[in-house]
């Protein structure tokens, strides 16, 4: 024993040993951390449709400033809430606002003025640009249609 004290080596006591309680506490905290790391993305995935639908219904109209300046035979893409939409100025000076989300798989559609159709590049679906009706390809439903009112300074697009 005198050799241990002279070399500053003190024998371990029971208080110095890690206890089962400490091990379980550290293991429990690590388990909670891992559970939170897995649960948070799952929660965000599950909550996002609810948030998106609330955001979509919150917007009832959009004012597009200087929309009258777009030339006839062209379209202006804009956001109606969280969804893309398009305002089409037809060659006969009529205005139509349609949702720009394909009813097949949710791709964004484009107005093709040379052919006077709305085309989905994902699977070749096509829509009538005056009514939004699906005219060819896999889309099962027409595009969402909005009401357009022209004022002196803007085109006001609202829900039907």
C-alpha positions in Angstrom: 0.0 0.0 0.0 2.8 2.4 0.7 4.1 1.9 -2.8 0.7 3.0 -4.2 0.6 6.2 -2.2 4.2 7.1 -3.0 3.5 6.9 -6.7 0.3 9.0 -6.3 -1.9 6.1 -7.4 -5.1 5.9 -5.4 -7.1 2.7 -5.6 -10.6 3.2 -7.2 -13.6 3.3 -4.9 -17.2 2.4 -5.7 -18.1 6.1 -6.2 -15.6 6.4 -9.0 -17.1 3.5 -11.1 -19.8 4.3 -13.7 -23.1 3.2 -12.3 -25.9 1.4 -14.1 -28.1 4.5 -13.5 -25.6 6.7 -15.3 -25.4 4.3 -18.2 -29.2 4.1 -18.6 -29.5 7.9 -18.3 -26.9 8.5 -21.1 -28.4 5.7 -23.2 -31.9 7.2 -22.7 -30.8 10.7 -23.8 -29.2 9.2 -26.9 -32.3 7.3 -27.7 -34.5 10.4 -27.3 -32.1 12.3 -29.7 -32.4 9.6 -32.3 -36.2 9.4 -31.9 -36.4 13.2 -32.4 -34.1 13.1 -35.4 -36.5 10.6 -37.0 -39.8 12.0 -35.8 -39.3 15.6 -37.0 -39.0 14.9 -40.7 -42.0 12.5 -40.5 -44.0 15.3 -38.8 -43.0 17.9 -41.4 -44.0 15.4 -44.2 -47.4 14.7 -42.6 -48.1 18.4 -41.8 -47.2 19.9 -45.1 -50.4 19.0 -47.0 -52.5 20.7 -44.2 -50.3 23.8 -44.4 -50.5 23.9 -48.2 -54.3 23.6 -48.3 -54.6 26.4 -45.7 -52.3 28.6 -47.8 -54.2 27.7 -51.0 -57.5 28.7 -49.5 -56.2 31.9 -47.9 -55.7 33.6 -51.3 -59.0 34.6 -53.0 -57.7 37.0 -55.6 -54.5 38.2 -57.2 -53.9 41.6 -58.9 -51.5 41.5 -61.8 -50.2 45.0 -62.4 -49.6 46.0 -66.0 -51.0 42.7 -67.3 -52.7 44.6 -70.2 -49.2 45.2 -71.6 -48.7 41.5 -72.5 -49.1 41.1 -76.2 -52.1 39.2 -77.7 -51.3 35.6 -78.3 -49.1 35.2 -75.2 -49.4 34.2 -71.6 -48.1 35.4 -68.2 -47.2 32.9 -65.6 -48.0 33.9 -62.0 -48.6 32.3 -58.6 -52.2 32.0 -57.2 -51.4 31.2 -53.6 -48.9 28.5 -53.7 -49.9 27.1 -57.1 -48.7 28.3 -60.5 -51.3 29.8 -62.9 -51.3 31.5 -66.2 -53.1 34.5 -67.7 -53.6 34.1 -71.4 -54.3 37.1 -73.7 -55.8 35.6 -76.8 -55.5 37.1 -80.3 -59.3 37.9 -80.2 -58.5 40.2 -77.2 -60.2 37.8 -74.7 -58.5 37.0 -71.4 -58.5 33.6 -69.6 -56.8 32.6 -66.4 -56.1 28.9 -65.8 -54.3 26.9 -63.2 -50.9 25.7 -64.6 -50.8 22.4 -62.8 -51.5 19.3 -65.0 -54.3 17.1 -63.6 -52.4 14.0 -64.5 -49.3 14.1 -62.3 -49.1 17.7 -61.2 -46.4 19.0 -63.6 -46.4 22.6 -64.6 -48.0 23.2 -68.1 -46.9 25.7 -70.7 -48.9 27.8 -73.2 -47.7 27.1 -76.8 -48.9 30.1 -78.9 -47.7 28.7 -82.2 -50.1 25.8 -81.8 -52.6 27.5 -79.6 -52.6 24.8 -77.0 -51.5 24.3 -73.4 -48.9 21.5 -73.3 -47.6 19.3 -70.5 -44.0 18.2 -71.2 -44.1 15.4 -68.6 -46.5 13.0 -70.6 -47.7 15.0 -73.6 -51.0 16.0 -72.3 -52.7 19.0 -74.0 -55.5 21.4 -73.0 -57.7 23.9 -74.8 -56.4 27.4 -73.9 -59.8 29.0 -74.0 -61.6 26.6 -71.7 -58.9 24.6 -70.0 -60.5 21.3 -71.1 -58.2 18.3 -71.6 -58.1 17.5 -75.3 -55.4 14.8 -75.6 -53.0 12.7 -73.6 -53.4 11.3 -70.1 -54.8 14.2 -68.1 -58.1 13.0 -66.6 -59.6 16.5 -65.7 -59.5 20.0 -67.1 -57.3 22.8 -65.7 -58.7 24.9 -62.9 -60.3 28.1 -64.2 -60.3 31.5 -62.6 -62.3 34.7 -63.2 -60.5 37.6 -64.9 -61.6 41.2 -64.4 -59.7 44.0 -66.1 -59.2 47.3 -64.5 -57.3 50.4 -65.6 -54.1 49.4 -63.7 -54.3 45.6 -63.3 -55.9 42.3 -64.2 -57.6 40.9 -61.1 -57.8 37.1 -61.1 -60.1 35.5 -58.5 -61.6 32.1 -57.7 -64.8 31.1 -59.5 
